[in-house]
Amino acid sequence: MIYAKQYGKDLPPLVVIHGLFGNADNWHSIAQKWAEHFTVYCLDLPNHGRSSSLAPITFPAMAKVINEWLEENQLSQFYLLGHSLGGKVAMQLASDYPEKVLKLVVADIAPVNYTPSHTEIFKGLKEIDRQLPATRKEADQILAQFEPNIGIRQFLLKNLQRQDNGGHTLALGLDNLMADYKTILSAPLLSDGISVETLFIKGEKSPYILPEYQAATLKFFPNATVKMIPDTGHWLHAEKPTTFASLVRRFLAP
């Protein structure tokens, strides 16, 4: 089961997929801007937020579950946007169901393999689930032992949910994500020559899209262009939301 939050109605559909450890609520402010032009559906990925768990995690399996949700909601054609892990899932959807994707936006990720960078975060999140902290402040103190960046901690702690006993746990399928972390880091399983018109958006300071990834990107997405947002890192949509939102809107509906 895929959970989705809808903004607007009776306009061309735009499906938005968040990244690892995120959820649909991450896109609330930007989705409100886009709702003037699109009916926006912000999804929770499997093992995230209010969507169901999925194991084992593969990109085709995640794309299949999302396609089932699309069919249930009679979305036969739509614009598609994904950030980070969500960008990889969006690429997989465009590869497996190309006739459904009108245009594709991929935010700060490429169709390549990445090296592990979340090991300490996984440890901190597991510790929160183990200790069931009574307050958000206590959860932050636990996580601070593993992740020094307060901005990243605030993002991660958006997954906190209160239990009936008063303690807090996380709305994440951590065990599944940890078990298949190697797959999550890998490139999606794409067909060559996906014809969907595609925009890759890079954060200037982010290492996730590099010049050496260009050949692989164009192999799968020959109709791709790349735009860069200055003075942003991997969380470019949160760092410069107005610039990001405008760039996406112009590409999708010029």
Summary of the structure (lengths in Angstrom):
residues: 254
radius of gyration: 17.6
end to end distance: 33.7
largest distance: 53.3
contacts: 856
relative contact order: 0.16
helix: 42%
strand: 19%
